[in-house]
Amino acid sequence: MPIETQVPDDDPLMIAWTAYKHSNEFVNSRKWALFEQHVDGSMWAAFEAGFRAAQPTSPERDSE
């Protein structure tokens, strides 16, 4: 069984998560996730944003 530990604030994963939580995309996904009929779509949007950001050829990474 895996042990869950908090990611340190200075970890790149936590830095990216914190930045994403301040994006308009996150705010919109969170708003729509409050409606049961939109939860799957909102979770997909959040997953897709994270997946896209993790890709080495992602436009988001190329613009940094």
N, CA, C and O atoms as a DFTB+ gen file, in Angstrom:
256 C
 N C O
     1  1       0.847      -1.176       0.000
     2  2       0.000       0.000       0.000
     3  2       0.896       1.244       0.000
     4  3       1.788       1.364       0.840
     5  1       0.665       2.157      -0.927
     6  2       1.496       3.365      -0.974
     7  2       1.232       4.272       0.234
     8  3       0.126       4.324       0.773
     9  1       2.261       4.962       0.622
    10  2       2.139       5.931       1.706
    11  2       2.004       7.306       1.082
    12  3       2.797       7.682       0.218
    13  1       1.011       8.053       1.513
    14  2       0.793       9.395       0.987
    15  2       1.525      10.399       1.859
    16  3       1.353      10.424       3.078
    17  1       2.337      11.219       1.227
    18  2       3.025      12.286       1.947
    19  2       2.794      13.587       1.188
    20  3       2.581      13.579      -0.024
    21  1       2.836      14.686       1.902
    22  2       2.629      15.977       1.267
    23  2       3.847      16.333       0.412
    24  3       4.990      16.099       0.806
    25  1       3.584      16.888      -0.738
    26  2       4.650      17.348      -1.624
    27  2       5.180      18.668      -1.050
    28  3       4.393      19.554      -0.717
    29  1       6.504      18.808      -0.933
    30  2       7.048      20.063      -0.401
    31  2       6.664      21.257      -1.279
    32  3       6.516      21.121      -2.494
    33  1       6.504      22.420      -0.657
    34  2       6.106      23.630      -1.379
    35  2       7.066      24.012      -2.492
    36  3       6.659      24.634      -3.473
    37  1       8.349      23.645      -2.354
    38  2       9.344      24.026      -3.365
    39  2       9.547      22.955      -4.437
    40  3      10.411      23.104      -5.301
    41  1       8.764      21.883      -4.389
    42  2       8.840      20.836      -5.399
    43  2       8.239      21.372      -6.701
    44  3       7.221      22.063      -6.662
    45  1       8.849      21.066      -7.861
    46  2       8.304      21.561      -9.139
    47  2       6.837      21.190      -9.355
    48  3       6.087      21.961      -9.954
    49  1       6.428      20.033      -8.879
    50  2       5.039      19.617      -9.019
    51  2       4.115      20.566      -8.238
    52  3       3.072      20.973      -8.749
    53  1       4.492      20.909      -7.022
    54  2       3.669      21.800      -6.203
    55  2       3.689      23.221      -6.762
    56  3       2.670      23.912      -6.728
    57  1       4.823      23.658      -7.268
    58  2       4.918      24.988      -7.878
    59  2       3.979      25.075      -9.080
    60  3       3.275      26.070      -9.254
    61  1       3.973      24.025      -9.912
    62  2       3.095      23.999     -11.086
    63  2       1.625      23.958     -10.659
    64  3       0.788      24.634     -11.255
    65  1       1.311      23.168      -9.629
    66  2      -0.062      23.069      -9.148
    67  2      -0.552      24.415      -8.625
    68  3      -1.670      24.838      -8.920
    69  1       0.290      25.075      -7.852
    70  2      -0.078      26.379      -7.301
    71  2      -0.327      27.383      -8.418
    72  3      -1.289      28.150      -8.368
    73  1       0.533      27.376      -9.416
    74  2       0.347      28.288     -10.550
    75  2      -0.947      27.959     -11.293
    76  3      -1.695      28.860     -11.675
    77  1      -1.208      26.671     -11.496
    78  2      -2.427      26.263     -12.211
    79  2      -3.686      26.686     -11.451
    80  3      -4.676      27.083     -12.065
    81  1      -3.651      26.602     -10.113
    82  2      -4.825      26.985      -9.324
    83  2      -5.158      28.467      -9.469
    84  3      -6.275      28.881      -9.158
    85  1      -4.212      29.263      -9.935
    86  2      -4.454      30.692     -10.132
    87  2      -4.820      31.028     -11.585
    88  3      -4.983      32.195     -11.939
    89  1      -4.943      29.996     -12.411
    90  2      -5.266      30.237     -13.818
    91  2      -6.776      30.326     -14.027
    92  3      -7.560      29.776     -13.253
    93  1      -7.160      31.021     -15.073
    94  2      -8.581      31.104     -15.437
    95  2      -9.142      29.730     -15.778
    96  3     -10.310      29.446     -15.514
    97  1      -8.307      28.882     -16.363
    98  2      -8.726      27.528     -16.738
    99  2      -9.145      26.732     -15.493
   100  3     -10.172      26.052     -15.503
   101  1      -8.351      26.821     -14.431
   102  2      -8.683      26.129     -13.185
   103  2      -9.974      26.685     -12.583
   104  3     -10.855      25.925     -12.182
   105  1     -10.077      28.003     -12.524
   106  2     -11.272      28.643     -11.958
   107  2     -12.517      28.177     -12.712
   108  3     -13.536      27.870     -12.093
   109  1     -12.444      28.123     -14.025
   110  2     -13.584      27.678     -14.828
   111  2     -13.904      26.205     -14.580
   112  3     -15.069      25.845     -14.414
   113  1     -12.879      25.353     -14.555
   114  2     -13.109      23.924     -14.313
   115  2     -13.713      23.703     -12.933
   116  3     -14.621      22.888     -12.775
   117  1     -13.221      24.412     -11.953
   118  2     -13.731      24.270     -10.582
   119  2     -15.191      24.722     -10.508
   120  3     -16.012      24.090      -9.844
   121  1     -15.499      25.807     -11.187
   122  2     -16.885      26.307     -11.184
   123  2     -17.828      25.257     -11.752
   124  3     -18.869      24.969     -11.161
   125  1     -17.466      24.680     -12.907
   126  2     -18.352      23.716     -13.546
   127  2     -18.399      22.386     -12.813
   128  3     -19.393      21.668     -12.918
   129  1     -17.342      22.035     -12.065
   130  2     -17.334      20.780     -11.313
   131  2     -18.357      20.788     -10.181
   132  3     -18.701      19.729      -9.655
   133  1     -18.844      21.957      -9.802
   134  2     -19.871      22.043      -8.757
   135  2     -21.216      21.493      -9.235
   136  3     -22.095      21.207      -8.422
   137  1     -21.374      21.346     -10.537
   138  2     -22.614      20.819     -11.112
   139  2     -22.389      19.360     -11.491
   140  3     -21.548      19.048     -12.334
   141  1     -23.146      18.478     -10.864
   142  2     -22.949      17.034     -11.054
   143  2     -22.848      16.638     -12.528
   144  3     -22.021      15.799     -12.886
   145  1     -23.669      17.225     -13.371
   146  2     -23.659      16.831     -14.784
   147  2     -22.387      17.283     -15.515
   148  3     -22.144      16.845     -16.639
   149  1     -21.579      18.142     -14.906
   150  2     -20.366      18.631     -15.556
   151  2     -19.076      18.149     -14.882
   152  3     -17.984      18.532     -15.301
   153  1     -19.191      17.318     -13.849
   154  2     -17.999      16.882     -13.109
   155  2     -17.006      16.174     -14.019
   156  3     -15.820      16.503     -13.999
   157  1     -17.456      15.212     -14.814
   158  2     -16.531      14.466     -15.670
   159  2     -15.797      15.397     -16.638
   160  3     -14.586      15.276     -16.822
   161  1     -16.522      16.314     -17.247
   162  2     -15.893      17.246     -18.179
   163  2     -14.894      18.158     -17.485
   164  3     -13.838      18.461     -18.040
   165  1     -15.216      18.592     -16.285
   166  2     -14.307      19.451     -15.538
   167  2     -13.047      18.696     -15.129
   168  3     -11.939      19.225     -15.216
   169  1     -13.227      17.454     -14.682
   170  2     -12.061      16.645     -14.310
   171  2     -11.202      16.354     -15.536
   172  3      -9.974      16.348     -15.449
   173  1     -11.845      16.112     -16.678
   174  2     -11.103      15.892     -17.915
   175  2     -10.288      17.131     -18.272
   176  3      -9.123      17.014     -18.651
   177  1     -10.883      18.309     -18.155
   178  2     -10.172      19.553     -18.473
   179  2      -8.952      19.720     -17.584
   180  3      -7.887      20.107     -18.064
   181  1      -9.090      19.434     -16.299
   182  2      -7.954      19.553     -15.381
   183  2      -6.883      18.518     -15.716
   184  3      -5.697      18.847     -15.734
   185  1      -7.280      17.277     -15.979
   186  2      -6.323      16.238     -16.351
   187  2      -5.594      16.609     -17.638
   188  3      -4.371      16.499     -17.727
   189  1      -6.351      17.044     -18.620
   190  2      -5.771      17.383     -19.926
   191  2      -4.775      18.535     -19.790
   192  3      -3.727      18.524     -20.436
   193  1      -5.089      19.509     -18.971
   194  2      -4.171      20.638     -18.764
   195  2      -2.876      20.153     -18.135
   196  3      -1.794      20.567     -18.552
   197  1      -2.969      19.284     -17.141
   198  2      -1.768      18.740     -16.506
   199  2      -0.978      17.864     -17.451
   200  3       0.250      17.945     -17.500
   201  1      -1.669      17.027     -18.202
   202  2      -0.994      16.155     -19.161
   203  2      -0.260      16.978     -20.216
   204  3       0.890      16.700     -20.557
   205  1      -0.955      17.998     -20.725
   206  2      -0.356      18.859     -21.756
   207  2       0.877      19.591     -21.215
   208  3       1.895      19.697     -21.899
   209  1       0.774      20.087     -19.993
   210  2       1.893      20.820     -19.389
   211  2       3.098      19.915     -19.137
   212  3       4.236      20.383     -19.118
   213  1       2.849      18.622     -18.944
   214  2       3.938      17.683     -18.668
   215  2       4.691      17.253     -19.924
   216  3       5.775      16.677     -19.828
   217  1       4.138      17.523     -21.083
   218  2       4.778      17.116     -22.328
   219  2       5.959      18.039     -22.646
   220  3       5.821      19.260     -22.573
   221  1       7.108      17.476     -22.994
   222  2       8.284      18.301     -23.258
   223  2       8.106      19.262     -24.442
   224  3       8.794      20.281     -24.511
   225  1       7.203      18.954     -25.366
   226  2       7.002      19.815     -26.527
   227  2       5.765      20.683     -26.368
   228  3       5.278      21.269     -27.336
   229  1       5.259      20.762     -25.146
   230  2       4.056      21.541     -24.899
   231  2       4.277      23.025     -25.187
   232  3       5.316      23.567     -24.810
   233  1       3.332      23.694     -25.843
   234  2       3.468      25.137     -26.110
   235  2       3.653      25.933     -24.821
   236  3       4.362      26.939     -24.807
   237  1       3.014      25.483     -23.737
   238  2       3.167      26.168     -22.452
   239  2       4.628      26.148     -22.000
   240  3       5.148      27.150     -21.509
   241  1       5.281      25.005     -22.167
   242  2       6.689      24.886     -21.755
   243  2       7.610      25.641     -22.703
   244  3       8.610      26.220     -22.278
   245  1       7.269      25.634     -23.993
   246  2       8.116      26.329     -24.973
   247  2       8.105      27.840     -24.771
   248  3       9.060      28.523     -25.141
   249  1       7.033      28.364     -24.186
   250  2       6.933      29.812     -24.014
   251  2       7.574      30.284     -22.712
   252  3       7.640      31.488     -22.467
   253  1       8.047      29.360     -21.871
   254  2       8.668      29.763     -20.599
   255  2      10.072      30.263     -20.811
   256  3      10.743      30.643     -19.851
